[in-house]
């Protein structure tokens, strides 16, 4: 079941492309987080147990699903009209959405990874913490909150997208 986060959240092609790219883009986000960790916290590249663990551990993407859903909803809210535009470049709409969403996600990753707090939370969820079942951890909730604060939008599962005022 797909949740509609705002009244005209009906671009099913864009939503399908976002779901198709979910695991690949979350892996990209984790890779960006690892590079940002080196820049923020270990610029000399010194070898210690933490940096070895971050480099060698395969990231768990299950704790980042809500963050991805939030980012995808924000993108659809800002960029995903429900009308198909005319494309004169020979690409299908799915190919164009694939390109546009990937480029926007990469840009947003670099913006988010510029914040050391975001990088710490990201690596804590995906690499350092043991996996938890059930409710989201406090770090997952804080990470989602940072994303929502960055764009000034609250994404609720029941009420949809609400823009924050002042």
N, C-alpha and C positions, 0 to 999 in steps of 0.2 A: 504494500500500500504506500503510495506516495503522498506525502503531506503537502498541502498548498500553504505556502508561507505568506502569501499576499493575494489580493483579489485576482490579479491577472497572471498568476503563476501557472500559465498554460503552455509554455514552450516545451513540449514533450520531446522534441528532437534535442534541444540543448540539455535537458535533464538526462536523457539517455546517454549522450556523449559524456556528461559529467560522471555518471555512474560507471561507464566503460573505462574512464581514465582514473578512477578512484585510487586503486592500489599503486599504479605507476606514479601518480603525482604525490601520494603520501610518502612513497619511498624517496622521491626527489626532495620533499620537505625535510625528511630525516637527514639526507645527505647534506643539504644546505645547513641544517642545524649543527652537524658535525664540523663542517668548515668554519662556521661562525664561532663555535666553541674554541677552536684553535686560534682564531683571530682575537676573541675577547679575553680568554682566560689562559691561553698558552701560546702567546705570540712568538716565543723563542723556540717552540717546538720541542721542549724538554720531554723526555720519555719518563712517565710515571705510571702507576697502576691505573689511575683514573683515565688517562688518555689512551692507554692500551685497551682498557675495557670498552671505552666509547668507540674506538676504531675497530675492534674485533667482534663485538657483539652484533648479531643480526637484529635490527630494530623490530619491535612489535608494533604493528600498525593498528591493532584493535582499539587501543586507547585514544587514537586520533580520529576516529570515525565521526564524532560529534563536531570536531573542529572543521573537518572537511565539509560536512553537511552545512555548517554555518557559513563557510566561505562560499560554497556553491550557491546557497540561497541569496547571499549578499550580491554575488555576481549576477544572478538572474534578476534580482530586484533592480539593479542599476543598468544592466546591459541587455537583458533578454526580453525584448518585446514579444508579444504573442503573434505578431504578423511576420511572415517570411519576407525578407527583403529580396530584391532582384539582384542576382549575382552575375557579373559580367566577366569574371575571371576564369570561368570554366570549371570551378570547383562545385561540389554538391554542398548543400547546407550543412550536412554532418561534418564534412572536411573543414569547412570554414569555422564552424563552432569548435571543432577539435583544435584548430590552430589558435583561435582567439582565446579560448579558455586556458589552453596551455601557456600561452604567453602572459596572460593576465595573472595566472597562478604563480608563475615563475617570478614575476615582478612583485607580487604580494609577498612571496616567500622571502625575497631579499629585503623588503621593507620590514617584515616581522622579525627576521633574524638579525637585524641591526640592533634590536633590543636585547641586552644580556639576560633580562628576566625571562623573556620568552624562550631564549635558547636553553636556559637552565630547566625550565618547566618541560620543554619539548624533549630534551634528552632524559630527563627524569622519568617521563612517562614511557618513552619508546625504548630506552636502553637500560637505565639504572634500576628502576623499580621492578619487582616481580609482578607478573600479571595478576590482576584482581578480577574476580567475577562479581556480578551484581551491579550495584550502583557505581557511578563514576567517582573516581577519587577526587580529593580536594585539588590536586594539581591539574587534573583534567578540567574541572570547573573553572579554575583560575585561568587556564590557557584559553578556554572558550571566552571567558570574560575579557581578557586582553584583546582578543580578536574583535569582539563586539565594541569595545571602547575605541579601538583604532578607527573604525568606520562610523561610529556614532549610531549604531543600530543594535537593537535588542532582537534576538531571534528566539521566539517561544514556540514550543511544539504545538501548543493548543491555540494560542492567540495570534501566531504568525509573526511578521516583522513589524516592529514598532520603532519609529525614529525617536532618538533621545533629544530632548530639548535642553538647551543650556546646561 
